Amino acid sequence: MNLSNEDNLRLNVLLHQELHAIRIDESKMIVYGLSEKGEAKVPLNANCKDEVYIKQVKELISTHILGSPGGYPIFLRRWTRMGQSRTHESLERLLLLGESEAIVAVVNADVVSNEVARRAWWAMPTAANARCLLRHEEVVNGEIGKVLAEFLVEFLPFEEEPRAMIESARLVLQKDLVQQDVREGLWKKGQRKNALLVGFLKTVPDNLPVESSEHKMFVELNVKLSLIPDNVFSKVISRLYSKQGQAYLKTVEAVMKKPSNQDVVISLFVTIKDYFKDVCPNQEQYQDINILLSDAKKYIENSATQFDDLKEILTLLPELSSIIKPILTLSLIGESLTSPIFSRTDAIGSLMRRKLEHVINPLLEEISQLKS
């Protein structure tokens, strides 16, 4: 069975325009085309089962665009065989196939321009694609960035997965994608859904919208730390003891006390590790909290295990060892710390938190030592 004469003609007329993207609404049986002139559409008049007819439509489009009816799989094989990267031109061609897999390939490319993002968003406006596109710096800086951020904010009430909530919050908080009132609204929602707070911790750890005071020892410590301004521990201590640092610790503590599911815990631990990455003394993947705590203590007590900045600050300011130990502890945590627990259970909520108590409680004690 071939396409009807009317559809064949109208689709060929559409394909001979300078199109930016093609979208196929299979439920309504309509082919849409985007060009400089705007949006055009071709209602389909199927003469067989819809899914069979759509397959023929896609083959016609692919033959015109690629010279083969194979569609995206053919394009992908050519890329692989010829060792081609996903160039701007090749991404534009993918958007003309009317295939969801091709659009997903575009939004996940290594580099995506604002214009390609605009076309891809028209072709397939989903939350997953918006998140992928906002991982590209040019998109964030372009006109489409704020459009994508607005969509993700509006979609958040319908998001069910904490991992997606974290990522959406992280992405929309970049630069000036959303206004201050929107940020404050997200923060307020985060008091009920603390997955959103992890997004704040990831993107704006030093600019959280929460009132906090500097540590009572902030001024006194800064005088001492001014002796070694380039020391990484000096910088981290000053950061933590400032208003922003105390707000960060307060927020970490709030999430750690009541994470909703495993994704929140893992994301929080990874985020904390990133915050303290400059003072992390090793690359061990700890799975036992007791070994981690023991190693942090050894770094303080044993000069043979210390690296230069740690030796320097402990030599000049040995009284700061009680501050540096919790900092080292927090720098050593990561996703691996949850593996022995999460590999044996898919528990969430209060049951998950009970299984994590032996890990969480010692970490909360370390955090408390850094707060006023």
RODO-2510 file (C-alpha; in nm, 4 decimals, decimal comma):
residues 372
     n   res          X          Y          Z
     1     m     0,0000     0,0000     0,0000
     2     n     0,1409     0,3387    -0,1017
     3     l     0,0677     0,6871     0,0294
     4     s    -0,2430     0,8474    -0,1104
     5     n    -0,1765     1,0723    -0,4102
     6     e    -0,2903     1,3789    -0,2152
     7     d    -0,0585     1,3095     0,0811
     8     n     0,2315     1,2231    -0,1466
     9     l     0,1957     1,5539    -0,3296
    10     r     0,1490     1,7686    -0,0194
    11     l     0,4393     1,6053     0,1639
    12     n     0,6694     1,6558    -0,1332
    13     v     0,5697     2,0228    -0,1501
    14     l     0,6473     2,0534     0,2215
    15     l     0,9828     1,8775     0,1897
    16     h     1,0974     2,1049    -0,0922
    17     q     1,0761     2,4073     0,1335
    18     e     1,3715     2,5210     0,3457
    19     l     1,2608     2,3440     0,6604
    20     h     1,4122     2,3773     1,0073
    21     a     1,2437     2,0754     1,1629
    22     i     0,9654     1,8217     1,1129
    23     r     0,7267     1,6917     1,3751
    24     i     0,4769     1,4071     1,3298
    25     d     0,1708     1,3905     1,5546
    26     e     0,0848     1,0238     1,5221
    27     s    -0,2299     1,0488     1,7348
    28     k    -0,3809     1,3204     1,5159
    29     m    -0,2131     1,1961     1,1956
    30     i    -0,0610     1,5340     1,1070
    31     v     0,2871     1,6203     0,9774
    32     y     0,4156     1,9622     1,0829
    33     g     0,7026     2,1524     0,9266
    34     l     0,8892     2,4500     1,0731
    35     s     1,0443     2,7101     0,8434
    36     e     1,1343     3,0776     0,8452
    37     k     0,7756     3,1502     0,7464
    38     g     0,6374     2,9678     1,0485
    39     e     0,4593     2,6379     1,0934
    40     a     0,2963     2,4393     0,8134
    41     k     0,0928     2,1230     0,8502
    42     v    -0,0152     1,8335     0,6337
    43     p    -0,3167     1,6352     0,7631
    44     l    -0,2759     1,2734     0,6590
    45     n    -0,5443     1,0658     0,4899
    46     a    -0,4447     0,7112     0,5772
    47     n    -0,5528     0,4337     0,3424
    48     c    -0,4355     0,1571     0,5770
    49     k    -0,3621     0,1106     0,9474
    50     d    -0,2266     0,4309     1,1010
    51     e     0,1004     0,2791     1,2212
    52     v     0,1715     0,1310     0,8778
    53     y     0,0902     0,4608     0,7109
    54     i     0,3115     0,6595     0,9482
    55     k     0,5974     0,4212     0,8678
    56     q     0,5545     0,4995     0,4983
    57     v     0,5459     0,8724     0,5708
    58     k     0,8723     0,8473     0,7646
    59     e     1,0295     0,6484     0,4823
    60     l     0,9334     0,9174     0,2326
    61     i     1,0812     1,1884     0,4538
    62     s     1,4008     0,9898     0,5176
    63     t     1,4454     0,9177     0,1465
    64     h     1,4226     1,2889     0,0714
    65     i     1,6569     1,3948     0,3555
    66     l     1,9079     1,1070     0,3610
    67     g     1,8600     0,9355     0,0266
    68     s     1,7546     0,6204     0,2112
    69     p     1,4256     0,5110     0,3739
    70     g     1,6137     0,3788     0,6791
    71     g     1,5779     0,6963     0,8870
    72     y     1,7780     0,7611     1,2038
    73     p     1,9365     0,4110     1,2282
    74     i     2,0914     0,4641     0,8820
    75     f     2,2151     0,8085     0,9822
    76     l     2,3653     0,6659     1,3009
    77     r     2,5464     0,3875     1,1159
    78     r     2,6962     0,6421     0,8744
    79     w     2,8220     0,8483     1,1660
    80     t     2,9837     0,5446     1,3232
    81     r     3,1328     0,4106     1,0012
    82     m     3,2754     0,7436     0,8896
    83     g     3,3877     0,8519     1,2366
    84     q     3,1919     1,1733     1,2057
    85     s     3,1086     1,3902     1,5046
    86     r     2,7657     1,5389     1,5473
    87     t     2,8324     1,8640     1,3671
    88     h     2,5920     2,1549     1,3511
    89     e     2,4924     2,0558     0,9974
    90     s     2,4326     1,6919     1,0840
    91     l     2,2215     1,7887     1,3852
    92     e     2,0054     2,0094     1,1654
    93     r     1,9465     1,7215     0,9263
    94     l     1,8446     1,4923     1,2100
    95     l     1,5693     1,7347     1,3048
    96     l     1,4150     1,6879     0,9598
    97     l     1,3483     1,3149     0,9999
    98     g     1,0375     1,3459     1,2180
    99     e     1,1693     1,0744     1,4505
   100     s     1,1783     1,1079     1,8288
   101     e     1,5020     0,9069     1,8526
   102     a     1,6721     1,1560     1,6211
   103     i     1,5591     1,4513     1,8329
   104     v     1,6839     1,2832     2,1500
   105     a     2,0186     1,2317     1,9755
   106     v     2,0305     1,6034     1,8941
   107     v     1,9588     1,7285     2,2472
   108     n     2,2224     1,4884     2,3827
   109     a     2,4937     1,5962     2,1375
   110     d     2,8236     1,7265     2,2771
   111     v     2,7561     2,0800     2,1574
   112     v     2,4165     2,2318     2,0800
   113     s     2,3652     2,5882     1,9563
   114     n     2,0785     2,8136     2,0570
   115     e     1,9262     2,7798     1,7083
   116     v     1,9456     2,3993     1,7014
   117     a     1,7967     2,3948     2,0518
   118     r     1,5089     2,6177     1,9360
   119     r     1,4300     2,3796     1,6509
   120     a     1,4636     2,0675     1,8652
   121     w     1,2370     2,2180     2,1299
   122     w     0,9696     2,2921     1,8697
   123     a     0,9972     1,9350     1,7439
   124     m     0,9720     1,7639     2,0829
   125     p     0,8951     1,9836     2,3870
   126     t     0,9375     1,7434     2,6793
   127     a     1,0829     1,7941     3,0265
   128     a     1,3592     1,5402     2,9570
   129     n     1,4646     1,7277     2,6433
   130     a     1,4525     2,0626     2,8238
   131     r     1,6901     1,9272     3,0875
   132     c     1,9276     1,7918     2,8230
   133     l     1,9310     2,1222     2,6359
   134     l     1,9973     2,3292     2,9492
   135     r     2,3190     2,1354     3,0049
   136     h     2,4668     2,3245     2,7086
   137     e     2,6268     2,6602     2,7881
   138     e     2,5266     2,8195     2,4576
   139     v     2,1640     2,7247     2,5205
   140     v     2,1735     2,8677     2,8728
   141     n     2,3125     3,1940     2,7358
   142     g     2,0736     3,2040     2,4395
   143     e     1,7153     3,3177     2,4025
   144     i     1,5776     2,9648     2,4248
   145     g     1,7325     2,9104     2,7685
   146     k     1,4713     3,1112     2,9580
   147     v     1,1912     2,9439     2,7626
   148     l     1,3178     2,6015     2,8683
   149     a     1,3649     2,7107     3,2299
   150     e     1,0122     2,8499     3,2451
   151     f     0,8748     2,5210     3,1132
   152     l     1,0644     2,3158     3,3719
   153     v     0,9449     2,5371     3,6576
   154     e     0,5847     2,5048     3,5434
   155     f     0,6247     2,1298     3,5001
   156     l     0,7767     2,0678     3,8447
   157     p     0,4393     2,0073     4,0203
   158     f     0,3841     1,7165     3,7812
   159     e     0,7341     1,5711     3,8214
   160     e     0,7242     1,2480     4,0200
   161     e     1,0886     1,1404     4,0280
   162     p     1,3128     1,3143     4,2875
   163     r     1,6113     1,2711     4,0553
   164     a     1,4313     1,4709     3,7857
   165     m     1,3299     1,7357     4,0433
   166     i     1,6908     1,7766     4,1539
   167     e     1,8145     1,8108     3,7983
   168     s     1,5382     2,0523     3,6955
   169     a     1,6069     2,2749     3,9962
   170     r     1,9820     2,2610     3,9337
   171     l     1,9415     2,3633     3,5719
   172     v     1,6885     2,6461     3,6076
   173     l     1,8985     2,8069     3,8808
   174     q     2,1855     2,8674     3,6387
   175     k     2,2769     3,2308     3,5818
   176     d     1,9683     3,4503     3,5358
   177     l     1,7375     3,1967     3,3726
   178     v     1,4627     3,2646     3,6297
   179     q     1,3668     3,5733     3,8287
   180     q     1,4319     3,6084     4,2028
   181     d     1,0660     3,5533     4,2916
   182     v     1,0747     3,2223     4,1041
   183     r     1,3867     3,1181     4,2970
   184     e     1,2164     3,2047     4,6236
   185     g     0,9103     3,0067     4,5169
   186     l     1,1250     2,7021     4,4414
   187     w     1,2983     2,7367     4,7762
   188     k     0,9629     2,7501     4,9538
   189     k     0,8491     2,4351     4,7726
   190     g     1,1780     2,2764     4,8745
   191     q     1,0716     2,2876     5,2385
   192     r     0,8138     2,0218     5,1474
   193     k     1,0087     1,8482     4,8688
   194     n     1,3709     1,8656     4,9764
   195     a     1,4893     1,7153     4,6492
   196     l     1,4610     2,0734     4,5218
   197     l     1,6996     2,1902     4,7941
   198     v     1,9670     1,9560     4,6575
   199     g     1,9323     2,1416     4,3271
   200     f     2,0057     2,4665     4,5119
   201     l     2,3059     2,3101     4,6873
   202     k     2,4458     2,1976     4,3535
   203     t     2,4074     2,5226     4,1594
   204     v     2,4094     2,8113     4,4091
   205     p     2,5776     2,6785     4,7266
   206     d     2,7001     3,0276     4,8164
   207     n     2,3779     3,2090     4,7359
   208     l     2,0975     3,0207     4,9080
   209     p     1,7798     3,2232     4,9734
   210     v     1,7783     3,1623     5,3484
   211     e     1,8609     3,3882     5,6414
   212     s     2,1724     3,2883     5,8310
   213     s     2,4383     3,4493     6,0464
   214     e     2,8115     3,4049     6,0202
   215     h     2,9794     3,1713     6,2680
   216     k     3,0572     3,3391     6,6004
   217     m     3,4268     3,2660     6,5383
   218     f     3,4231     3,4001     6,1818
   219     v     3,6084     3,7281     6,2426
   220     e     3,8623     3,5802     6,4832
   221     l     3,9388     3,2899     6,2518
   222     n     3,9763     3,5105     5,9473
   223     v     4,2498     3,7049     6,1246
   224     k     4,4413     3,3816     6,1822
   225     l     4,3714     3,2465     5,8353
   226     s     4,5011     3,5663     5,6767
   227     l     4,8487     3,4303     5,7548
   228     i     4,7973     3,1612     5,4883
   229     p     4,5450     3,3073     5,2415
   230     d     4,6381     3,0679     4,9592
   231     n     4,5959     2,7531     5,1671
   232     v     4,2971     2,5474     5,0456
   233     f     4,1868     2,4713     5,4010
   234     s     4,2030     2,8384     5,4869
   235     k     3,9703     2,9162     5,1957
   236     v     3,7246     2,6401     5,2833
   237     i     3,7073     2,7383     5,6503
   238     s     3,6433     3,1026     5,5608
   239     r     3,3759     2,9924     5,3173
   240     l     3,2034     2,7674     5,5718
   241     y     3,2130     3,0178     5,8555
   242     s     3,0629     3,2999     5,6474
   243     k     2,6871     3,3651     5,6363
   244     q     2,6660     3,1765     5,3086
   245     g     2,8630     2,8806     5,4440
   246     q     2,6473     2,8516     5,7531
   247     a     2,3368     2,8625     5,5308
   248     y     2,4889     2,5838     5,3214
   249     l     2,5517     2,3640     5,6267
   250     k     2,2039     2,4357     5,7604
   251     t     2,0510     2,3255     5,4305
   252     v     2,2672     2,0138     5,4025
   253     e     2,1652     1,9220     5,7564
   254     a     1,7940     1,9702     5,6774
   255     v     1,8096     1,7425     5,3721
   256     m     2,0273     1,4825     5,5432
   257     k     1,7849     1,4499     5,8352
   258     k     1,4892     1,3665     5,6132
   259     p     1,5751     1,2584     5,2569
   260     s     1,2720     1,1279     5,0681
   261     n     1,4373     0,8540     4,8653
   262     q     1,7669     0,7009     4,7566
   263     d     1,8247     0,9436     4,4701
   264     v     1,8127     1,2358     4,7130
   265     v     2,0702     1,0730     4,9419
   266     i     2,3071     0,9878     4,6581
   267     s     2,2770     1,3331     4,4985
   268     l     2,3318     1,5004     4,8362
   269     f     2,6465     1,2989     4,9080
   270     v     2,7882     1,3679     4,5604
   271     t     2,7076     1,7390     4,6024
   272     i     2,8828     1,7578     4,9399
   273     k     3,1879     1,5816     4,8000
   274     d     3,2029     1,8357     4,5178
   275     y     3,1795     2,1273     4,7627
   276     f     3,4849     1,9977     4,9529
   277     k     3,6762     1,8632     4,6513
   278     d     3,9716     2,1036     4,6944
   279     v     4,0600     1,9583     5,0343
   280     c     3,9858     1,5916     4,9633
   281     p     4,3066     1,4034     5,0538
   282     n     4,2466     1,0873     4,8502
   283     q     4,0290     0,9248     4,5866
   284     e     3,9139     0,6297     4,7961
   285     q     3,5581     0,5074     4,7397
   286     y     3,4550     0,4468     5,0997
   287     q     3,1767     0,1976     5,1693
   288     d     3,2249     0,1887     5,5467
   289     i     3,1592     0,5026     5,7499
   290     n     3,3820     0,3835     6,0353
   291     i     3,6834     0,3414     5,8058
   292     l     3,6142     0,6852     5,6589
   293     l     3,6000     0,8470     6,0037
   294     s     3,9158     0,6652     6,1071
   295     d     4,1053     0,7821     5,7986
   296     a     3,9964     1,1431     5,8525
   297     k     4,1349     1,1221     6,2060
   298     k     4,4614     0,9698     6,0803
   299     y     4,5148     1,2624     5,8430
   300     i     4,5019     1,4955     6,1413
   301     e     4,7269     1,2866     6,3655
   302     n     4,9850     1,1478     6,1227
   303     s     5,2055     1,3934     5,9362
   304     a     5,3181     1,1131     5,7020
   305     t     4,9692     1,1023     5,5482
   306     q     4,9276     1,4778     5,5212
   307     f     4,9571     1,6756     5,1999
   308     d     5,1281     2,0162     5,1884
   309     d     4,8341     2,2483     5,2627
   310     l     4,7175     2,0277     5,5490
   311     k     5,0673     2,0181     5,6989
   312     e     5,0957     2,3934     5,6674
   313     i     4,7728     2,4823     5,8429
   314     l     4,8206     2,2255     6,1204
   315     t     5,1760     2,3445     6,1775
   316     l     5,0905     2,7147     6,1930
   317     l     4,7446     2,6806     6,3480
   318     p     4,7283     2,3447     6,5309
   319     e     4,4263     2,4623     6,7282
   320     l     4,2186     2,4304     6,4102
   321     s     4,2464     2,0518     6,4023
   322     s     3,8975     2,0175     6,5542
   323     i     3,7598     2,2171     6,2602
   324     i     3,9642     2,0459     5,9920
   325     k     3,8636     1,6917     6,0922
   326     p     3,4918     1,7326     6,0052
   327     i     3,5941     1,9112     5,6849
   328     l     3,8106     1,6146     5,5851
   329     t     3,5301     1,3765     5,6774
   330     l     3,2799     1,5534     5,4541
   331     s     3,5305     1,5656     5,1689
   332     l     3,5621     1,1854     5,1761
   333     i     3,1951     1,0937     5,1439
   334     g     3,0353     1,0004     4,8124
   335     e     2,7882     0,7706     4,6425
   336     s     2,9930     0,4623     4,7353
   337     l     2,9051     0,5164     5,1016
   338     t     2,5451     0,4231     5,0216
   339     s     2,6249     0,1159     4,8097
   340     p     2,6258    -0,1498     5,0863
   341     i     2,2796    -0,0332     5,1933
   342     f     2,1076     0,0494     4,8662
   343     s     2,2345    -0,2647     4,6949
   344     r     2,0265    -0,4678     4,9405
   345     t     1,7103    -0,2603     4,9653
   346     d     1,4856    -0,0344     4,7611
   347     a     1,3310     0,1189     5,0723
   348     i     1,2284     0,4849     5,0722
   349     g     1,1030     0,7306     5,3310
   350     s     1,1266     0,6507     5,7022
   351     l     1,2337     0,2880     5,6479
   352     m     1,5248     0,3988     5,4290
   353     r     1,6250     0,6610     5,6852
   354     r     1,6360     0,3978     5,9618
   355     k     1,8667     0,1824     5,7501
   356     l     2,0919     0,4852     5,6969
   357     e     2,1109     0,5991     6,0591
   358     h     2,4547     0,4483     6,1215
   359     v     2,5887     0,6569     5,8299
   360     i     2,3815     0,9731     5,8646
   361     n     2,4128     1,0279     6,2393
   362     p     2,7959     1,0453     6,2464
   363     l     2,7891     1,2858     5,9510
   364     l     2,5352     1,5088     6,1253
   365     e     2,7672     1,5178     6,4272
   366     e     3,0544     1,6314     6,2056
   367     i     2,8380     1,9023     6,0477
   368     s     2,7283     2,0292     6,3906
   369     q     3,0929     2,0950     6,4784
   370     l     3,1134     2,3455     6,1924
   371     k     2,8037     2,5418     6,2891
   372     s     2,7651     2,8192     6,5473
***
